[in-house]
Amino acid sequence: MSVSEIFEIPKYHYFDCGNDFSGSKDNFAYRIFYGDRFRIVTWHGRLCSDKAEIEHEAEFERNEEGFGEMIKWLEETYKQDP
């Protein structure tokens, strides 16, 4: 079961094991980086994050609360997108 109502994102434990994750919905793409903090970037198109023009970026505490805030930020960013 996904933690997001919009995106198919694994639960916190997946990231707590040190994994990054990327996904998309329609033309909206995102990548979550695991590190000292969660870092998330978004862009439009089918290019990978290394080649895409990043449109939004944010960082969150690397804990379950920060994870929840990150998911909420991602959903709000997607909904505000034209």
PDB file with one MODEL, atoms N, CA, C and O in Angstrom:
MODEL        1
ATOM      1  N   MET A   1       0.846  -1.182   0.000  1.00  0.00           N
ATOM      2  CA  MET A   1       0.000   0.000   0.000  1.00  0.00           C
ATOM      3  C   MET A   1       0.888   1.241   0.000  1.00  0.00           C
ATOM      4  O   MET A   1       1.883   1.304   0.723  1.00  0.00           O
ATOM      5  N   SER A   2       0.529   2.201  -0.797  1.00  0.00           N
ATOM      6  CA  SER A   2       1.296   3.438  -0.918  1.00  0.00           C
ATOM      7  C   SER A   2       0.964   4.389   0.230  1.00  0.00           C
ATOM      8  O   SER A   2      -0.123   4.329   0.806  1.00  0.00           O
ATOM      9  N   VAL A   3       1.893   5.246   0.546  1.00  0.00           N
ATOM     10  CA  VAL A   3       1.686   6.247   1.591  1.00  0.00           C
ATOM     11  C   VAL A   3       1.027   7.504   1.045  1.00  0.00           C
ATOM     12  O   VAL A   3       0.677   8.405   1.807  1.00  0.00           O
ATOM     13  N   SER A   4       0.855   7.569  -0.266  1.00  0.00           N
ATOM     14  CA  SER A   4       0.285   8.733  -0.931  1.00  0.00           C
ATOM     15  C   SER A   4      -1.037   8.365  -1.586  1.00  0.00           C
ATOM     16  O   SER A   4      -1.217   7.242  -2.056  1.00  0.00           O
ATOM     17  N   GLU A   5      -1.961   9.322  -1.615  1.00  0.00           N
ATOM     18  CA  GLU A   5      -3.229   9.101  -2.302  1.00  0.00           C
ATOM     19  C   GLU A   5      -3.081   9.298  -3.807  1.00  0.00           C
ATOM     20  O   GLU A   5      -3.954   8.891  -4.573  1.00  0.00           O
ATOM     21  N   ILE A   6      -1.976   9.923  -4.240  1.00  0.00           N
ATOM     22  CA  ILE A   6      -1.770  10.248  -5.647  1.00  0.00           C
ATOM     23  C   ILE A   6      -0.691   9.383  -6.281  1.00  0.00           C
ATOM     24  O   ILE A   6      -0.858   8.905  -7.403  1.00  0.00           O
ATOM     25  N   PHE A   7       0.398   9.181  -5.580  1.00  0.00           N
ATOM     26  CA  PHE A   7       1.576   8.502  -6.124  1.00  0.00           C
ATOM     27  C   PHE A   7       1.787   7.142  -5.472  1.00  0.00           C
ATOM     28  O   PHE A   7       1.382   6.920  -4.331  1.00  0.00           O
ATOM     29  N   GLU A   8       2.422   6.238  -6.202  1.00  0.00           N
ATOM     30  CA  GLU A   8       2.798   4.929  -5.671  1.00  0.00           C
ATOM     31  C   GLU A   8       4.181   5.056  -5.029  1.00  0.00           C
ATOM     32  O   GLU A   8       5.200   4.912  -5.705  1.00  0.00           O
ATOM     33  N   ILE A   9       4.211   5.324  -3.742  1.00  0.00           N
ATOM     34  CA  ILE A   9       5.465   5.535  -3.010  1.00  0.00           C
ATOM     35  C   ILE A   9       5.537   4.510  -1.877  1.00  0.00           C
ATOM     36  O   ILE A   9       4.561   4.320  -1.152  1.00  0.00           O
ATOM     37  N   PRO A  10       6.681   3.851  -1.720  1.00  0.00           N
ATOM     38  CA  PRO A  10       6.810   2.877  -0.635  1.00  0.00           C
ATOM     39  C   PRO A  10       6.748   3.543   0.744  1.00  0.00           C
ATOM     40  O   PRO A  10       6.867   4.761   0.875  1.00  0.00           O
ATOM     41  N   LYS A  11       6.562   2.722   1.740  1.00  0.00           N
ATOM     42  CA  LYS A  11       6.515   3.202   3.125  1.00  0.00           C
ATOM     43  C   LYS A  11       7.894   3.659   3.593  1.00  0.00           C
ATOM     44  O   LYS A  11       8.903   3.400   2.937  1.00  0.00           O
ATOM     45  N   TYR A  12       7.919   4.330   4.715  1.00  0.00           N
ATOM     46  CA  TYR A  12       9.134   4.911   5.293  1.00  0.00           C
ATOM     47  C   TYR A  12      10.273   3.894   5.400  1.00  0.00           C
ATOM     48  O   TYR A  12      11.428   4.237   5.148  1.00  0.00           O
ATOM     49  N   HIS A  13       9.970   2.681   5.762  1.00  0.00           N
ATOM     50  CA  HIS A  13      11.006   1.661   5.971  1.00  0.00           C
ATOM     51  C   HIS A  13      11.885   1.476   4.728  1.00  0.00           C
ATOM     52  O   HIS A  13      13.092   1.265   4.852  1.00  0.00           O
ATOM     53  N   TYR A  14      11.296   1.552   3.545  1.00  0.00           N
ATOM     54  CA  TYR A  14      12.056   1.426   2.297  1.00  0.00           C
ATOM     55  C   TYR A  14      13.184   2.450   2.252  1.00  0.00           C
ATOM     56  O   TYR A  14      14.310   2.127   1.873  1.00  0.00           O
ATOM     57  N   PHE A  15      12.878   3.678   2.638  1.00  0.00           N
ATOM     58  CA  PHE A  15      13.868   4.754   2.617  1.00  0.00           C
ATOM     59  C   PHE A  15      14.834   4.641   3.798  1.00  0.00           C
ATOM     60  O   PHE A  15      16.018   4.954   3.669  1.00  0.00           O
ATOM     61  N   ASP A  16      14.332   4.197   4.933  1.00  0.00           N
ATOM     62  CA  ASP A  16      15.163   4.051   6.127  1.00  0.00           C
ATOM     63  C   ASP A  16      16.273   3.020   5.889  1.00  0.00           C
ATOM     64  O   ASP A  16      17.271   3.006   6.610  1.00  0.00           O
ATOM     65  N   CYS A  17      16.102   2.171   4.895  1.00  0.00           N
ATOM     66  CA  CYS A  17      17.136   1.198   4.517  1.00  0.00           C
ATOM     67  C   CYS A  17      18.166   1.801   3.567  1.00  0.00           C
ATOM     68  O   CYS A  17      19.078   1.104   3.120  1.00  0.00           O
ATOM     69  N   GLY A  18      18.029   3.104   3.252  1.00  0.00           N
ATOM     70  CA  GLY A  18      19.029   3.790   2.442  1.00  0.00           C
ATOM     71  C   GLY A  18      18.731   3.881   0.965  1.00  0.00           C
ATOM     72  O   GLY A  18      19.636   4.152   0.176  1.00  0.00           O
ATOM     73  N   ASN A  19      17.486   3.662   0.563  1.00  0.00           N
ATOM     74  CA  ASN A  19      17.133   3.662  -0.852  1.00  0.00           C
ATOM     75  C   ASN A  19      16.616   5.008  -1.344  1.00  0.00           C
ATOM     76  O   ASN A  19      15.928   5.719  -0.612  1.00  0.00           O
ATOM     77  N   ASP A  20      16.950   5.355  -2.587  1.00  0.00           N
ATOM     78  CA  ASP A  20      16.330   6.469  -3.305  1.00  0.00           C
ATOM     79  C   ASP A  20      15.104   5.905  -4.031  1.00  0.00           C
ATOM     80  O   ASP A  20      14.931   4.690  -4.128  1.00  0.00           O
ATOM     81  N   PHE A  21      14.260   6.805  -4.538  1.00  0.00           N
ATOM     82  CA  PHE A  21      13.065   6.362  -5.254  1.00  0.00           C
ATOM     83  C   PHE A  21      12.647   7.429  -6.241  1.00  0.00           C
ATOM     84  O   PHE A  21      12.721   8.621  -5.944  1.00  0.00           O
ATOM     85  N   SER A  22      12.206   7.004  -7.420  1.00  0.00           N
ATOM     86  CA  SER A  22      11.670   7.960  -8.386  1.00  0.00           C
ATOM     87  C   SER A  22      10.377   7.419  -8.963  1.00  0.00           C
ATOM     88  O   SER A  22      10.143   6.211  -8.982  1.00  0.00           O
ATOM     89  N   GLY A  23       9.539   8.336  -9.435  1.00  0.00           N
ATOM     90  CA  GLY A  23       8.268   7.944 -10.012  1.00  0.00           C
ATOM     91  C   GLY A  23       7.677   9.087 -10.802  1.00  0.00           C
ATOM     92  O   GLY A  23       8.273  10.159 -10.911  1.00  0.00           O
ATOM     93  N   SER A  24       6.494   8.849 -11.355  1.00  0.00           N
ATOM     94  CA  SER A  24       5.831   9.883 -12.132  1.00  0.00           C
ATOM     95  C   SER A  24       4.337   9.632 -12.170  1.00  0.00           C
ATOM     96  O   SER A  24       3.859   8.537 -11.874  1.00  0.00           O
ATOM     97  N   LYS A  25       3.618  10.667 -12.540  1.00  0.00           N
ATOM     98  CA  LYS A  25       2.184  10.591 -12.806  1.00  0.00           C
ATOM     99  C   LYS A  25       1.930  11.563 -13.933  1.00  0.00           C
ATOM    100  O   LYS A  25       2.235  12.751 -13.834  1.00  0.00           O
ATOM    101  N   ASP A  26       1.368  11.042 -15.006  1.00  0.00           N
ATOM    102  CA  ASP A  26       1.168  11.842 -16.210  1.00  0.00           C
ATOM    103  C   ASP A  26       2.522  12.384 -16.654  1.00  0.00           C
ATOM    104  O   ASP A  26       3.446  11.604 -16.887  1.00  0.00           O
ATOM    105  N   ASN A  27       2.658  13.689 -16.776  1.00  0.00           N
ATOM    106  CA  ASN A  27       3.917  14.302 -17.232  1.00  0.00           C
ATOM    107  C   ASN A  27       4.740  14.845 -16.059  1.00  0.00           C
ATOM    108  O   ASN A  27       5.776  15.472 -16.277  1.00  0.00           O
ATOM    109  N   PHE A  28       4.300  14.617 -14.833  1.00  0.00           N
ATOM    110  CA  PHE A  28       4.941  15.121 -13.617  1.00  0.00           C
ATOM    111  C   PHE A  28       5.823  14.016 -13.046  1.00  0.00           C
ATOM    112  O   PHE A  28       5.348  12.907 -12.796  1.00  0.00           O
ATOM    113  N   ALA A  29       7.101  14.312 -12.839  1.00  0.00           N
ATOM    114  CA  ALA A  29       8.038  13.308 -12.328  1.00  0.00           C
ATOM    115  C   ALA A  29       8.703  13.813 -11.050  1.00  0.00           C
ATOM    116  O   ALA A  29       8.792  15.018 -10.816  1.00  0.00           O
ATOM    117  N   TYR A  30       9.165  12.876 -10.232  1.00  0.00           N
ATOM    118  CA  TYR A  30       9.816  13.230  -8.966  1.00  0.00           C
ATOM    119  C   TYR A  30      10.883  12.196  -8.625  1.00  0.00           C
ATOM    120  O   TYR A  30      10.860  11.063  -9.106  1.00  0.00           O
ATOM    121  N   ARG A  31      11.808  12.619  -7.787  1.00  0.00           N
ATOM    122  CA  ARG A  31      12.816  11.699  -7.258  1.00  0.00           C
ATOM    123  C   ARG A  31      13.078  12.068  -5.810  1.00  0.00           C
ATOM    124  O   ARG A  31      13.247  13.240  -5.474  1.00  0.00           O
ATOM    125  N   ILE A  32      13.109  11.060  -4.965  1.00  0.00           N
ATOM    126  CA  ILE A  32      13.381  11.224  -3.539  1.00  0.00           C
ATOM    127  C   ILE A  32      14.764  10.648  -3.267  1.00  0.00           C
ATOM    128  O   ILE A  32      15.040   9.486  -3.567  1.00  0.00           O
ATOM    129  N   PHE A  33      15.627  11.481  -2.694  1.00  0.00           N
ATOM    130  CA  PHE A  33      16.990  11.070  -2.366  1.00  0.00           C
ATOM    131  C   PHE A  33      17.094  10.851  -0.859  1.00  0.00           C
ATOM    132  O   PHE A  33      16.652  11.679  -0.062  1.00  0.00           O
ATOM    133  N   TYR A  34      17.683   9.732  -0.494  1.00  0.00           N
ATOM    134  CA  TYR A  34      17.928   9.433   0.914  1.00  0.00           C
ATOM    135  C   TYR A  34      19.322   9.910   1.268  1.00  0.00           C
ATOM    136  O   TYR A  34      20.270   9.637   0.533  1.00  0.00           O
ATOM    137  N   GLY A  35      19.466  10.617   2.377  1.00  0.00           N
ATOM    138  CA  GLY A  35      20.764  11.087   2.842  1.00  0.00           C
ATOM    139  C   GLY A  35      20.624  11.553   4.277  1.00  0.00           C
ATOM    140  O   GLY A  35      19.796  11.025   5.020  1.00  0.00           O
ATOM    141  N   ASP A  36      21.425  12.539   4.684  1.00  0.00           N
ATOM    142  CA  ASP A  36      21.290  13.093   6.036  1.00  0.00           C
ATOM    143  C   ASP A  36      19.889  13.675   6.240  1.00  0.00           C
ATOM    144  O   ASP A  36      19.356  13.700   7.349  1.00  0.00           O
ATOM    145  N   ARG A  37      19.314  14.142   5.130  1.00  0.00           N
ATOM    146  CA  ARG A  37      17.937  14.631   5.084  1.00  0.00           C
ATOM    147  C   ARG A  37      17.292  14.045   3.834  1.00  0.00           C
ATOM    148  O   ARG A  37      17.991  13.653   2.899  1.00  0.00           O
ATOM    149  N   PHE A  38      15.976  13.983   3.814  1.00  0.00           N
ATOM    150  CA  PHE A  38      15.291  13.634   2.572  1.00  0.00           C
ATOM    151  C   PHE A  38      15.384  14.830   1.642  1.00  0.00           C
ATOM    152  O   PHE A  38      15.138  15.961   2.060  1.00  0.00           O
ATOM    153  N   ARG A  39      15.732  14.596   0.402  1.00  0.00           N
ATOM    154  CA  ARG A  39      15.717  15.654  -0.616  1.00  0.00           C
ATOM    155  C   ARG A  39      14.829  15.160  -1.744  1.00  0.00           C
ATOM    156  O   ARG A  39      14.933  14.011  -2.174  1.00  0.00           O
ATOM    157  N   ILE A  40      13.958  16.034  -2.217  1.00  0.00           N
ATOM    158  CA  ILE A  40      13.042  15.662  -3.285  1.00  0.00           C
ATOM    159  C   ILE A  40      13.087  16.715  -4.379  1.00  0.00           C
ATOM    160  O   ILE A  40      13.142  17.912  -4.097  1.00  0.00           O
ATOM    161  N   VAL A  41      13.063  16.271  -5.613  1.00  0.00           N
ATOM    162  CA  VAL A  41      13.052  17.166  -6.765  1.00  0.00           C
ATOM    163  C   VAL A  41      11.895  16.759  -7.677  1.00  0.00           C
ATOM    164  O   VAL A  41      11.505  15.592  -7.722  1.00  0.00           O
ATOM    165  N   THR A  42      11.349  17.745  -8.407  1.00  0.00           N
ATOM    166  CA  THR A  42      10.293  17.464  -9.369  1.00  0.00           C
ATOM    167  C   THR A  42      10.601  18.141 -10.694  1.00  0.00           C
ATOM    168  O   THR A  42      11.328  19.134 -10.738  1.00  0.00           O
ATOM    169  N   TRP A  43      10.047  17.603 -11.771  1.00  0.00           N
ATOM    170  CA  TRP A  43      10.212  18.151 -13.113  1.00  0.00           C
ATOM    171  C   TRP A  43       9.103  17.599 -13.995  1.00  0.00           C
ATOM    172  O   TRP A  43       8.328  16.743 -13.568  1.00  0.00           O
ATOM    173  N   HIS A  44       9.033  18.085 -15.207  1.00  0.00           N
ATOM    174  CA  HIS A  44       8.074  17.583 -16.189  1.00  0.00           C
ATOM    175  C   HIS A  44       8.808  16.878 -17.314  1.00  0.00           C
ATOM    176  O   HIS A  44       9.904  17.282 -17.701  1.00  0.00           O
ATOM    177  N   GLY A  45       8.211  15.840 -17.829  1.00  0.00           N
ATOM    178  CA  GLY A  45       8.790  15.127 -18.954  1.00  0.00           C
ATOM    179  C   GLY A  45       9.257  13.744 -18.572  1.00  0.00           C
ATOM    180  O   GLY A  45       9.146  13.327 -17.419  1.00  0.00           O
ATOM    181  N   ARG A  46       9.776  13.048 -19.547  1.00  0.00           N
ATOM    182  CA  ARG A  46      10.194  11.660 -19.372  1.00  0.00           C
ATOM    183  C   ARG A  46      11.700  11.497 -19.212  1.00  0.00           C
ATOM    184  O   ARG A  46      12.187  10.369 -19.148  1.00  0.00           O
ATOM    185  N   LEU A  47      12.446  12.591 -19.146  1.00  0.00           N
ATOM    186  CA  LEU A  47      13.884  12.486 -18.914  1.00  0.00           C
ATOM    187  C   LEU A  47      14.149  12.061 -17.480  1.00  0.00           C
ATOM    188  O   LEU A  47      13.319  12.286 -16.599  1.00  0.00           O
ATOM    189  N   CYS A  48      15.300  11.450 -17.244  1.00  0.00           N
ATOM    190  CA  CYS A  48      15.695  11.128 -15.878  1.00  0.00           C
ATOM    191  C   CYS A  48      16.070  12.415 -15.150  1.00  0.00           C
ATOM    192  O   CYS A  48      16.297  13.444 -15.786  1.00  0.00           O
ATOM    193  N   SER A  49      16.136  12.363 -13.840  1.00  0.00           N
ATOM    194  CA  SER A  49      16.408  13.571 -13.050  1.00  0.00           C
ATOM    195  C   SER A  49      17.771  14.176 -13.362  1.00  0.00           C
ATOM    196  O   SER A  49      17.950  15.387 -13.231  1.00  0.00           O
ATOM    197  N   ASP A  50      18.735  13.356 -13.772  1.00  0.00           N
ATOM    198  CA  ASP A  50      20.060  13.874 -14.101  1.00  0.00           C
ATOM    199  C   ASP A  50      20.051  14.738 -15.360  1.00  0.00           C
ATOM    200  O   ASP A  50      20.895  15.622 -15.509  1.00  0.00           O
ATOM    201  N   LYS A  51      19.115  14.492 -16.255  1.00  0.00           N
ATOM    202  CA  LYS A  51      19.062  15.214 -17.527  1.00  0.00           C
ATOM    203  C   LYS A  51      17.925  16.237 -17.582  1.00  0.00           C
ATOM    204  O   LYS A  51      17.904  17.082 -18.476  1.00  0.00           O
ATOM    205  N   ALA A  52      17.000  16.173 -16.659  1.00  0.00           N
ATOM    206  CA  ALA A  52      15.824  17.047 -16.665  1.00  0.00           C
ATOM    207  C   ALA A  52      16.136  18.420 -16.086  1.00  0.00           C
ATOM    208  O   ALA A  52      17.117  18.600 -15.365  1.00  0.00           O
ATOM    209  N   GLU A  53      15.293  19.372 -16.412  1.00  0.00           N
ATOM    210  CA  GLU A  53      15.359  20.693 -15.792  1.00  0.00           C
ATOM    211  C   GLU A  53      14.499  20.643 -14.530  1.00  0.00           C
ATOM    212  O   GLU A  53      13.272  20.588 -14.605  1.00  0.00           O
ATOM    213  N   ILE A  54      15.156  20.663 -13.373  1.00  0.00           N
ATOM    214  CA  ILE A  54      14.464  20.558 -12.091  1.00  0.00           C
ATOM    215  C   ILE A  54      13.649  21.825 -11.860  1.00  0.00           C
ATOM    216  O   ILE A  54      14.162  22.937 -11.987  1.00  0.00           O
ATOM    217  N   GLU A  55      12.373  21.649 -11.520  1.00  0.00           N
ATOM    218  CA  GLU A  55      11.470  22.778 -11.324  1.00  0.00           C
ATOM    219  C   GLU A  55      11.232  23.109  -9.854  1.00  0.00           C
ATOM    220  O   GLU A  55      11.080  24.276  -9.493  1.00  0.00           O
ATOM    221  N   HIS A  56      11.200  22.084  -9.012  1.00  0.00           N
ATOM    222  CA  HIS A  56      10.986  22.286  -7.575  1.00  0.00           C
ATOM    223  C   HIS A  56      11.939  21.386  -6.808  1.00  0.00           C
ATOM    224  O   HIS A  56      12.273  20.288  -7.254  1.00  0.00           O
ATOM    225  N   GLU A  57      12.370  21.860  -5.655  1.00  0.00           N
ATOM    226  CA  GLU A  57      13.264  21.076  -4.806  1.00  0.00           C
ATOM    227  C   GLU A  57      12.989  21.435  -3.358  1.00  0.00           C
ATOM    228  O   GLU A  57      12.728  22.595  -3.040  1.00  0.00           O
ATOM    229  N   ALA A  58      13.046  20.441  -2.478  1.00  0.00           N
ATOM    230  CA  ALA A  58      12.829  20.681  -1.052  1.00  0.00           C
ATOM    231  C   ALA A  58      13.579  19.629  -0.245  1.00  0.00           C
ATOM    232  O   ALA A  58      13.918  18.560  -0.752  1.00  0.00           O
ATOM    233  N   GLU A  59      13.829  19.952   1.015  1.00  0.00           N
ATOM    234  CA  GLU A  59      14.469  19.019   1.941  1.00  0.00           C
ATOM    235  C   GLU A  59      13.626  18.894   3.201  1.00  0.00           C
ATOM    236  O   GLU A  59      12.940  19.830   3.613  1.00  0.00           O
ATOM    237  N   PHE A  60      13.699  17.705   3.801  1.00  0.00           N
ATOM    238  CA  PHE A  60      12.920  17.409   4.997  1.00  0.00           C
ATOM    239  C   PHE A  60      13.761  16.568   5.947  1.00  0.00           C
ATOM    240  O   PHE A  60      14.685  15.872   5.527  1.00  0.00           O
ATOM    241  N   GLU A  61      13.432  16.642   7.224  1.00  0.00           N
ATOM    242  CA  GLU A  61      14.126  15.830   8.224  1.00  0.00           C
ATOM    243  C   GLU A  61      14.000  14.359   7.866  1.00  0.00           C
ATOM    244  O   GLU A  61      12.967  13.911   7.370  1.00  0.00           O
ATOM    245  N   ARG A  62      15.060  13.622   8.122  1.00  0.00           N
ATOM    246  CA  ARG A  62      15.063  12.188   7.819  1.00  0.00           C
ATOM    247  C   ARG A  62      14.508  11.413   9.007  1.00  0.00           C
ATOM    248  O   ARG A  62      15.245  10.747   9.734  1.00  0.00           O
ATOM    249  N   ASN A  63      13.224  11.512   9.184  1.00  0.00           N
ATOM    250  CA  ASN A  63      12.494  10.742  10.181  1.00  0.00           C
ATOM    251  C   ASN A  63      11.066  10.567   9.667  1.00  0.00           C
ATOM    252  O   ASN A  63      10.730  11.092   8.605  1.00  0.00           O
ATOM    253  N   GLU A  64      10.228   9.847  10.392  1.00  0.00           N
ATOM    254  CA  GLU A  64       8.879   9.572   9.900  1.00  0.00           C
ATOM    255  C   GLU A  64       8.048  10.844   9.764  1.00  0.00           C
ATOM    256  O   GLU A  64       7.242  10.962   8.841  1.00  0.00           O
ATOM    257  N   GLU A  65       8.238  11.785  10.667  1.00  0.00           N
ATOM    258  CA  GLU A  65       7.497  13.047  10.572  1.00  0.00           C
ATOM    259  C   GLU A  65       7.920  13.817   9.311  1.00  0.00           C
ATOM    260  O   GLU A  65       7.072  14.304   8.564  1.00  0.00           O
ATOM    261  N   GLY A  66       9.220  13.921   9.083  1.00  0.00           N
ATOM    262  CA  GLY A  66       9.713  14.588   7.881  1.00  0.00           C
ATOM    263  C   GLY A  66       9.263  13.872   6.622  1.00  0.00           C
ATOM    264  O   GLY A  66       8.977  14.512   5.610  1.00  0.00           O
ATOM    265  N   PHE A  67       9.198  12.543   6.677  1.00  0.00           N
ATOM    266  CA  PHE A  67       8.726  11.763   5.547  1.00  0.00           C
ATOM    267  C   PHE A  67       7.278  12.126   5.216  1.00  0.00           C
ATOM    268  O   PHE A  67       6.937  12.325   4.050  1.00  0.00           O
ATOM    269  N   GLY A  68       6.442  12.211   6.225  1.00  0.00           N
ATOM    270  CA  GLY A  68       5.043  12.596   6.024  1.00  0.00           C
ATOM    271  C   GLY A  68       4.918  13.998   5.450  1.00  0.00           C
ATOM    272  O   GLY A  68       4.094  14.241   4.569  1.00  0.00           O
ATOM    273  N   GLU A  69       5.733  14.920   5.948  1.00  0.00           N
ATOM    274  CA  GLU A  69       5.724  16.290   5.424  1.00  0.00           C
ATOM    275  C   GLU A  69       6.159  16.310   3.963  1.00  0.00           C
ATOM    276  O   GLU A  69       5.610  17.068   3.163  1.00  0.00           O
ATOM    277  N   MET A  70       7.137  15.485   3.612  1.00  0.00           N
ATOM    278  CA  MET A  70       7.617  15.418   2.244  1.00  0.00           C
ATOM    279  C   MET A  70       6.513  14.912   1.306  1.00  0.00           C
ATOM    280  O   MET A  70       6.327  15.461   0.220  1.00  0.00           O
ATOM    281  N   ILE A  71       5.787  13.880   1.715  1.00  0.00           N
ATOM    282  CA  ILE A  71       4.707  13.345   0.889  1.00  0.00           C
ATOM    283  C   ILE A  71       3.633  14.409   0.689  1.00  0.00           C
ATOM    284  O   ILE A  71       3.120  14.578  -0.417  1.00  0.00           O
ATOM    285  N   LYS A  72       3.298  15.116   1.743  1.00  0.00           N
ATOM    286  CA  LYS A  72       2.297  16.185   1.652  1.00  0.00           C
ATOM    287  C   LYS A  72       2.783  17.275   0.689  1.00  0.00           C
ATOM    288  O   LYS A  72       2.010  17.754  -0.140  1.00  0.00           O
ATOM    289  N   TRP A  73       4.050  17.668   0.792  1.00  0.00           N
ATOM    290  CA  TRP A  73       4.616  18.685  -0.106  1.00  0.00           C
ATOM    291  C   TRP A  73       4.536  18.213  -1.553  1.00  0.00           C
ATOM    292  O   TRP A  73       4.169  18.991  -2.434  1.00  0.00           O
ATOM    293  N   LEU A  74       4.874  16.950  -1.812  1.00  0.00           N
ATOM    294  CA  LEU A  74       4.838  16.415  -3.169  1.00  0.00           C
ATOM    295  C   LEU A  74       3.414  16.460  -3.725  1.00  0.00           C
ATOM    296  O   LEU A  74       3.211  16.886  -4.863  1.00  0.00           O
ATOM    297  N   GLU A  75       2.444  16.033  -2.950  1.00  0.00           N
ATOM    298  CA  GLU A  75       1.056  16.041  -3.407  1.00  0.00           C
ATOM    299  C   GLU A  75       0.574  17.462  -3.682  1.00  0.00           C
ATOM    300  O   GLU A  75      -0.105  17.701  -4.681  1.00  0.00           O
ATOM    301  N   GLU A  76       0.916  18.404  -2.809  1.00  0.00           N
ATOM    302  CA  GLU A  76       0.516  19.800  -3.002  1.00  0.00           C
ATOM    303  C   GLU A  76       1.194  20.396  -4.232  1.00  0.00           C
ATOM    304  O   GLU A  76       0.568  21.147  -4.980  1.00  0.00           O
ATOM    305  N   THR A  77       2.458  20.072  -4.447  1.00  0.00           N
ATOM    306  CA  THR A  77       3.180  20.562  -5.629  1.00  0.00           C
ATOM    307  C   THR A  77       2.516  20.035  -6.891  1.00  0.00           C
ATOM    308  O   THR A  77       2.346  20.780  -7.855  1.00  0.00           O
ATOM    309  N   TYR A  78       2.145  18.781  -6.898  1.00  0.00           N
ATOM    310  CA  TYR A  78       1.473  18.178  -8.054  1.00  0.00           C
ATOM    311  C   TYR A  78       0.121  18.862  -8.303  1.00  0.00           C
ATOM    312  O   TYR A  78      -0.208  19.173  -9.448  1.00  0.00           O
ATOM    313  N   LYS A  79      -0.660  19.098  -7.250  1.00  0.00           N
ATOM    314  CA  LYS A  79      -1.991  19.694  -7.393  1.00  0.00           C
ATOM    315  C   LYS A  79      -1.924  21.144  -7.877  1.00  0.00           C
ATOM    316  O   LYS A  79      -2.832  21.599  -8.573  1.00  0.00           O
ATOM    317  N   GLN A  80      -0.864  21.875  -7.520  1.00  0.00           N
ATOM    318  CA  GLN A  80      -0.716  23.266  -7.921  1.00  0.00           C
ATOM    319  C   GLN A  80      -0.182  23.395  -9.338  1.00  0.00           C
ATOM    320  O   GLN A  80      -0.169  24.490  -9.901  1.00  0.00           O
ATOM    321  N   ASP A  81       0.248  22.309  -9.903  1.00  0.00           N
ATOM    322  CA  ASP A  81       0.858  22.332 -11.227  1.00  0.00           C
ATOM    323  C   ASP A  81      -0.203  22.629 -12.293  1.00  0.00           C
ATOM    324  O   ASP A  81      -1.303  22.078 -12.237  1.00  0.00           O
ATOM    325  N   PRO A  82       0.114  23.489 -13.258  1.00  0.00           N
ATOM    326  CA  PRO A  82      -0.884  23.818 -14.291  1.00  0.00           C
ATOM    327  C   PRO A  82      -1.201  22.643 -15.201  1.00  0.00           C
ATOM    328  O   PRO A  82      -2.018  22.771 -16.112  1.00  0.00           O
TER     329      PRO A  82
ENDMDL
END
